[in-house]
Amino acid sequence: MQGNTAHRKKIVRYSYLKLIGSSVFVSIICCLMAYSLKHITGYIQDEIFEGVTAWDHRLFIILPSVGITAIYFLRKYAFQNRKNKGIKEIYTTLETRKDHLPFFKIPSHYINGFLTVIFGGSTGVEVSTVVATATVGNQAYKRLHPAWAYKTELICAGVIAGVTLLFGSALGGFLFAFEVIARKYNKTLLISGISSMLVASVFVYYIDSNPLFTFTVTQWQWNAIPFIMILGIIGGFLALYFTKIVIYAKSFFGGIKNNFIRVNLGAITVGTFIFFLPALYGDSYHGLGEILENSLHGSINLFYFLPLVLLVLLKPLAASLTLGAGGDGGVFAPSIVTGALLGVLFAQFCNHYFGTHLIVINFALFGAAAMLSAAIHAPFTAIFIIASLVPSGYLLLAPLLLSSIIAKVLAKKIYPYNVYTYKEVAHS
């Protein structure tokens, strides 16, 4: 009897070692993939944007059509009319043991996400990265056969590595895999997740440690708590607006049978928005950085607030139109950017008209956390991702948590679905 017990323990230990080894392997592959997509996309997006700005602004109107048309032909001929359904595909795969993410989703999401963003499609490469890295994990499960029960574990290992590299936050990647993808905890998931998180952390530390923005956080004020709570409420409502128009746009464009009209109706509308508000171009991180810089030095008047109001309202709409027209992407970048713009607008408005002394960069982060948390229903993921966007961002963990929880609870109470869980969403 003791011999059988010892034998079982040996088998379990060996199975865990194979799981760790497989998770490390998946994490390395996904780190390289996410790193390359993030930096190649960012570099070429900036080059195209600066080139068009210097040459002829009117090109902004047609650029999104170029990217989404290219995606349409790739999808039709290279990927044999097989659609990308985003994170919904991961859920379907996890619910059915025999169902797998096919290998073509790695190049499909990688290329389509890249083309969408560099030509101005108003999303980001985050969801493209998540599905591509999840597919790496799924393919490793199929080919390495670490154990029949470890499909979810390897998918989460890939996702953790991808999200960690995108935002430089290992905890953000880890929590996203558990809050949004697996939606459960167990011993093997923790083993796989920690293994992947450690590998990705080392990669970030030595190769990609620069935060997205250089604005340094130094402190936050307790008397700002009521304002943080109000911002969380507004962020929750804004996330609901985003969720609703994403769902509506996908339903509306899905009903258009003519491919030329479907692609160009959405893409040219987005291009027109970009022509008037260039900060809407691509993932908008560059535009957000400039707005944050101006918020520290620019003069405050009506003409300062008007563009901010338009950006807060139009960034979610531009993202929805991009996705509805056939672009590849999701809600990460639009949520972060819209929420940050909301925070800047809110803080500057209060400071200018009510004589408060709110720290603008702090409120940009509180707004981004509220919006992201409410959009994906993952408050703990949101606080660590947003804290990683700037140096010393972790000083704000408590107020970030407050704004995230308020926004998420409000959004879920009013409308229990998000863009990942709504049943009729075509591709996130």
N, C-alpha and C positions, 0 to 999 in steps of 0.2 A: 504493500500500500504506500509506504514511504517512497519507494522507488518510483511509483507512478506519479506521485506528487512532485518529486524532484524533476522528473522528466517533463511534466507539464510546465513547471517554472522555467526550465531551460528553453522550451519551445517559445514561451511567452517572451523571455528576455531576447531571444534571437529575433522574434517578430518585431519587437520594439527597436532593436538595433537596425533592422532593415528599414523600418519606418523612418528612423532618424536619418539614415544614409540617403534614402529616397527624398526626404524633405530637404536636405542640404543640397542635393543635386538639383532639384526643382528650383530652389531658391536662387542658386547661382545663375541658372539659365534665365530666370525671370528678372533678376537684378540687371543683367546685361541688356535684356530686351527693353525693360522700362527706362533704363538710363539712356539708351540710344534714341528711343522714341521721344523722350522728354527733351533732350538737348538738340537733336536734329530738327525737330518740329519748331522749337523755340527760336533757333538760329535762322532757319529759312523763313519763318513767319515774320520775324523782325526785318530781314533783308527785303522781302517783297513789300512790306508795309512802307519802309523808308524809301524804297525805289519809286513806288507809286506816289507817295507824298511829294517827292521831289519832281516827278515827271508830270502826271496828270491825275488829279483827284477823281475825275469821272470814271477811271478804271475800277474804282472801288465798287461801282454799281454792278459790273459784270463778273468780278473775280469770284464771288461765291458760286456763281453758275458754272464757272470753269471747273472748280473742285468737285461739285456735286454731280455734274455731267460726267466727269471722268470716273467717279464712283459708280454711277449708273452703268456705264459700259463695262467696267471691270466686273461688277456684279453679274451682268448679263452674260459676258463671254468668258472671263477668266474663272469666275466662281459659279458658273452654270445656274444663274438665277436663284441661288440659295441665299435667303435673306439672313441678315444679322438681327437678332432680337435682344441683344444686350444681356443685362443681368437676369432678365426673365429666363434666358436659356440656361443659366447656371441653376436656377431653382428647379427647372424641369429635369435637368440632369440629376440633381441630388435626390429628387423625389422618386426616380425610377432607376434601379440598379443597372438595368441593361442598356439604358440610354446614355450616350456619351457625347461630349462636345467634339465634333469632327476636327481633324487637323487643320482644314482650310481656314478655320476661324482665327488661327494665329496670324497668317499673312493678311487675311481679309480685314480684321480689325486694326492691325498695325498700319497697313497702307491706307485704309479708308479714313481712319482717325487723323493720320498725317495730312492727307489731301484736304479733308474738311477744314482743318484749322489753318494751314498755311495760306489757303486762298480766302480766308476771312470768315468762314462759317463760324457763327458765334457760340461755339461750345468749347470743349477742351478734350485732351486725349485721355482723361482719367478713366472713363468707362471703357473706352477702347482697350486701355492697358489692363483693366480688371478682367475683361472677358478673355483677352489673349493669354494672360498669365494663368487664369483658371483652366484654360484649354491645355496649357503646358502641363499643369498638375494632373488633369484628367488623362492626357496621353501617357504620362509617366505611370499612372496607375494601370492603364491597359497593358503597357509594354514591360514594366518592371515586375508587376504582380507582387508587391511587397506582402500583401495579404488581402483576402477578398473584401474585408470590411473597411479598408482605408481609402476609399474613393474621396469622401468628404475631406479627409485630412490632407491629402495631397493637393486637392483643389484650393483649399484654404492656404496651404503653404505657398502656392504660386501667387495668390492674391495678396498675401501679407508682404511678400517681397516687392511686388509691383507698386502697391500703395506706399510702402516705406520709401522707395526710391523717388516717387513722384513728389512727396512732401517732406522727406527727411525725417519722418517720425515713425519709429519702429512701433511705438505704442499705438499710434493712429492706425497703422496697417493691421496690427494684431487685433485691435478692438473692432475695426471694420469687418474683418473676417468673421468675428463671432457675433457682432450685433446685426450685421446685414446679410452675410452669406450663409453661415452655418445656422445661426439663430439657436444655438444650444452649446453646452459645454460638456466635455467628458475628458477622461484621462488621455486618450490617444490624440484627441484634438489639441490638447495642451502640449503634449510632447512634440507633435508635428509643428504646431504654431510657434512654440518657443525656439525650436531648431531653426526654422525659417527666419524668425525675427532676429536671432543672433547673427546669422550670416548676413542678412540685409543691413543690420546695424554696423557691422564691420565694413561693409562696402560703402555705406554712406560716410562713415567716419574718415576713411582714407581716400575716397575718390570724389564724393559729391556732398560735401558738408556745408556748402553755402546756402543760407536761407533764401527764400524767394524775394523778400524785401529787406532792405538794410536799415530801416527805421528801428531804433532801439527803444525798448520798453524799460522804464526805470521805476515806475511806481503806479499805484492806483489809489483812489481816495474813497473812504468808506461813505462819505456823504453823496457819492455818485450812485449808490445802490438803487434808490428809487428810479433814477433815470435809466439804469441798466434794465430794470424790470419793465419799464415802459417800452424800451427798445426791443426787449424780448417778445413782448406782445405784438408790436408792429411787425417784427421779423417773422413771427408765426403766421400772421395774416398774409404777408408778402409771399411766404413760401407756399401758402395755399393758392394764391393767385398764380404762382409759377406752375404748380402741379396741375391745376385746372387747365391752363392754356396749353401745357405740353400734351395732356391727354386729348384736348379738343383739336389741337393742330394735327396730331397724328391721325385722329379719326377723320378729320376733314380732308386731309391730303390723301388718306387711304381710299377715299371715295372717288378720287379723280382718276379716271381710266387712262387719259391721255398722258403718256410719260413726259412728253415735252412740256406740257402745261404744268404738270405736277412739280417737276424739277425747277423750272424757271419762275413760276409764280412765287414760290417761297424764297428762292435764292436771290432773285432780283429785288424783292422787297427788302431782304436783309442787306443787300448791297446798297440800296437807297438809304436805309438807316445809317449805314457806315459812312456814306458820302457826307451826311450832315453831322454825324457824331462818330468820328474816327475811333474813339475809345471802344466802340463795340466790335472792332476787328478781332477775329480769332478768339483766343481765350480771354483777352482783355486784361491780362495781368500787367502788361506794359502800360496800358492806359490808366489802370488803377494806380500804379506807381507814380505816374506823373500827377494824378489828382491828389494823392497823398502828399507829394512834395509841394504842390501849390497850396494845399491847405495849411501848411506851416508858414508860408511867406506871402501868399496872395491877399489882396484886399477883398473884403466881404461886402457884397451888395446884391441887389436883385438879380443881376446878370451872372453872379456866382452861383446862386441857388437854382436857377432855371435849368441849366444843363444837367445838374445833378439829379433833379427831379425826373427829367426826361430819361436819363441813363438808368435810373432805378426802375422805371416803368418799362423801358424798351429792351433792356438786356434780357430779361426772361422771355419777352416776346420774340426777340431775334433768335434766341436759342431754340425756342419752340418751332419757329418757322424753318430753321436749319434742319432740325431733326425730322420735321414733317416732310420736307422736300427730299429727304433721303440721305442727309449727312450722317456721319457716324460720330457719336459722342454721347454726352449725358449731362447730368445736372451739377456735377462737382464744381467746375470752374464758374458757370453762371451763378450758382448759389453763393459761392465765396465772394465773387466780384460784386454781385448785387447787394449782398448783405453788408459788405465793407462800404460800398457807396452810401447805403442807407445810414450806416453808423456815422460816416463823415457828415452827411446832410443833417442828421439829427443833432449831433454835437455842435456843429457850427450854427445851426438855427437857435439852439438853446443859448449858446454863448453870446450870439449877436443880439437876440431879442429879449432874453431873460436875464442877461448879466451873469450867467453861470461860468464856471471855469473848467469845463469838461475837457479831458485830454483827448484830442481828436484821434490820434493813432490807436489809443485804447478802445475807443468806441467803434472805430472801423473793425477791429478784431471782434468786439462783442457782437456787432451786427452780422459779421461773417459767420460766427459760430451759431447764432440764432437761426439764420437762414439755412445753413447747411444741416443743422440738427433737425429742423422741422421738415426739410425737403426729403431727407433719407431716413428719418425716424431713428437717428443714432447719435444721441447727445454726447456720449463719452468719446466716440470716434471724432466728433466735431471739435471738442475742446482740445484734444491733443494735436490734431491736424492744424488747427488755427494757431495754436501756441507755437508751432514749429515754423510758422511763416516769417517770423521776425526774430532777431537776437533777443534773448531774455524773455521770450514770450511766456515762459512757464511761470513768471511772476503773477500772471493774470489768471491762473487756473480757477480760483474761486469765483471771480465774477464771470469768467467764461462759462463755468458750469451753471451758474444762475441763469444767464441769458439763454443757454442751450436748453435747459430743462423746461423753462417757461414756454419757449417757442415750440418745442416738441410736444409738450402736453396739450397746449392750445390747439396746435394743428391736428393732432391725432383725435382730440375730442370732437372737433368740428367735422373733420373728414378723415376717417380711419385709414384711407389708402394713401400711398405715395406713388411716385412714378414707377417704382419697381414692383409693387404688389397689386396695382390695378390690373384686372384680368385682360382688358382689351388693348393694352399698350402693345404696339407692334415692335418697336425696338428702342431700347433706352440708351 
